[in-house]
Amino acid sequence: MMIVLWPAFLMACAATGLVFSLVDPMELIIFDERLQMHTTGVYTIGFFAFWLLGILSSGLTVLLVQKAR
């Protein structure tokens, strides 16, 4: 399980740092509405979204490597 979670966590850290160094959370607009959340909440949701994407990517890689053997 850590083979999937650890690389996903590291990439979520890097992706969060990169995205939020370029995008101001208070400038985000979703469905034509300005986001009404605290900055920390936006960072947290962004981190977990990136982590979930990393988990899916790493999990798919592990699955494909196991099928190839």
N, C-alpha and C positions, 0 to 999 in steps of 0.2 A: 504494500500500500504506500509506503514512503517513497518507493521508486517513482510513483506518480505524483504524490503530493508535494514533495520537496522541490523538484524542478518547477512545478507549477507555481509554488509560492515565490520562488526566486524571480521568475518571470513576471509575476504580478507586482512584485516590488519595483522592478525595473520599469514596467509599463506604466504603473501609477506615477512614478517619478517623472517619466518622460512626458506623459499626457498632461499632467497637471502643472508641469513647468511651462507648457505652451498654452494651456487653456485655463482661464479663470472660472472657477465653479459658479460664481455669481453672474457670469455672462451666459450660462447655458440656457437654451430655450428648447422646451419639449412641448410638442403639440401647440405651437404658437403662444405658449405661456412661459414667462420667465420662471425659472426654478425657485421655489420658495422654501429652501432648506438651508440649514446652517452649513458652513463650509466643511466642517469635520464630517458631517453626515454624507455629503457628496463624495468626499475622499474615501470614506468607508465603503459606500456602495460601489464606487469605482474600483476599489481594491478587490472586493469580493467578486465583482463581475469579471475582472481580469483573471482572478484566481480560478473561477469556474471555467473560463475559456482554456486556461492552461491545463486544468485537470482533464477536460475533454480531449485536448490535444495529446497530452502525455498518455492518457488511458488508451486512446486509439493507437498510438505508437506501440505500447506494450501488447495490445491485442494483436496487431499485425505481425509483430516479431514472433509471438507465440505460435501463430498460425503458419508462419514460414518455416518453422522447425519441423 
